[in-house]
Each structure stands twice: as structure tokens, then as C-alpha cells.
């Protein structure tokens, strides 16, 4: 009896985790440059964000000064960088299915965001190992969006505050 109860509980937890992970794709979240992702926006507190998000238990979450969140990985296809007050400062989209208004998503070729957003970006060559694919970060400061590429594909989309 105890084994079946534990198995049932584990099954329910697994279903909840899977449904939470798929929620981003089913809820038609969008990327809003300079503002946020889906129901989340820059400036939201960690407790407001985590009403709808579930932390990835396999990820190495980053905290500073004990329990102050700095970088949290979620199962919903996003990562959030929090400021020193525990408010969302940047969103990183790390899975396909969360699309910008210009129809760009993780996994697309680099040419897609370049043609959609133009050439008014700053590019940073990111350090990688000699046997790893080249990675670059293209930052559109005035729009509030960035694209990290690996090889010729979008690896992450970042929503950042707009800067003049």
C-alpha cells in the first residue's frame, strides 16, 4: 500500500512538472523587447514571478548574500536575472516556442533576427573553448532585446531594459 501511494504521488508530481514546463508554449507567451515575456515584466518581484514559474531543480541557481536571488533557471523556457532588490532585470528565453512580435525564436538561424531587427546592434564575441562553436551576443540597446548565437543559430533571446 505504501509503495503504491508513493508511486501515485510521484506520478502526480511528474505530471505537474511536465504541465508547468509546457505552459509557456500553450499560453502563447510573447517576447516584448524592453518590457518582458508573457505575463512577466521588468521590475516584477521574485515572489510575483514565481506564482507562475517553477525553478529547474537540476540547474545551478545563483544567489548572493545568502538567499538573495541573482539568476534563476525555470522549467518554463526562461531564466530571470534579478537585481539587488529581488526584482526582475533581464529575461533570457532558452527554449523554442516563445516568439518575438517579429516572429523570431530560439533555434532560428541568425539571419532571421538580423533581417527582422536590422544592423543597429553592438556585438560581443563571447569566450568559448577552442573546440566549441563560436558564440556572439548581439545587443539592440535602444529596442531592449539581445540575441545570443552559437554557430549560426539563436541560442538565447534576452529581454533587457532599453538604453538610449
N, C-alpha and C positions, 0 to 999 in steps of 0.2 A: 504494500500500500504506500509506504513512504517513497519508494523508488518511482512509482507512477505519479505521485504528487509532485516530486521534484522534476520529473520529465515534463509534466504538464506546465509547470511554472517556467521552465527553460524554454519550452515551445512558445508560450505566450510572450516571453521577453524577446525571443528571436523575431517573432512576427512584428512586435512593436518597433524594434530596431530597424528592421527592413522597411517598414512603412514610413518611419521617420526619415530614413535615408532617401527614399523615393519621393518624399513630399515636395522637394524643390521642383522636380520635373513635373509633377502632377499639378502643382499650384500655379504653373506658368509664371514663375518669377522672372523679373526683368532686371537688367543692369541699367542703372540711372547714373551716368557719369557725374561726378562731383557731389552726388547725393546719397546713393545707397543701392541696395539689392533687394528685390521683392519687398517684403513688409519692413525691412530694416533700413535705417538711415544713419548717417554720420552723426554722432552725438548721443545715440541711444546708450543706456547703461547696460552693463553685462546682464543684470537681472531681467531687464526688458527683452534683450536678445534671447536669453536662454529660456524664456517662456515657450519659444517655438523651436529651439535648436537643441540638438543633443551632441555633447562632446564625443569625439572619437576616442574610445578607451585605449586604442593601440598607438595613438600619437604622443609625441613628447610635447606636452603643453608647456608654455613658458610663463613663469610667474616671477615677479620681482618683489623685493622686500617682503618675503614670506608668502602671502596669499594674494597679492595684487596681480590680476591677470595682465599679461602683456600680449601674448599671441596664443589664440585658442583655435584648435582644429575641430571642425564639426563634421558630422556624418552627412550633412545636408548639401554638400558641394561647395561650402565656403569656409574660409578661415577669416578670423577677425583679429586685427591689431587694435588693442585698447590703449588709450593714453593713461597718464599717471592718475587720473581721476576715475578710471574704470569705465570710460565712455568709448564707444566705437570710433576709431580714427580712420581705418582703412579696411576694406573688404577685399579678399582675394577669392576669386571663383576658381575652383580647381577641378571641376568636372563638366563635361558637355551637358547641354540641356538648359542652361541659364544663359539667355541670349540678350545682346545689346539691341537697342532700337534700330541699329543699322545691320542687324542680322549676323552678328559675329559671335562666335562661341569658342570655348576651349576645344582644341583639336583641329580647328580650321587652319588652312595654310596662312602663312604670314602675309601673303599678297592680299588676302581678303580684308584685313584691318587697314593695311596701307592704302588700299583703294577707297575704303569706306571713310577713313578719318584723315587722310592726307599726309603731308610731309612736315607739318609744324610740330615735330616731336624732338625730344632730346633722347639720344640712345646711349645706353651704358652697356659696355661689354662686361658680362659677369664672369668671374673666375670659375674655371672648370678644370678637371683633371685632363691630362694630355690625351687620354683615350675616351673622353666623354664628348658628346656633341656640344658644339658651340651654343652658348646661351646669351641672349641680349634682352635688355629691358627698354622698351620704347615708351616714353612718358609724354603724354599730351597734357601739360600743366594747366593750360587755360580751359580745357574741357573737363579735366578731373578724371582721366582714365589712363591706364597703362596696360601694356601687353608684354608679357614675358614669353620669349620664344626659346625653343630648344630645337636645334636643327632649323627646319623651315616651318615648324608648326607652333601654334599658340599653346603654351603650357599653362599659363595663368592669365586671368584678366583681373586687374586691380582697379577698384574704385577709390579715388583719393580726393582730398579737398582740392578745390580749384585754386590756382595761383595765377594772378595777373599775368 
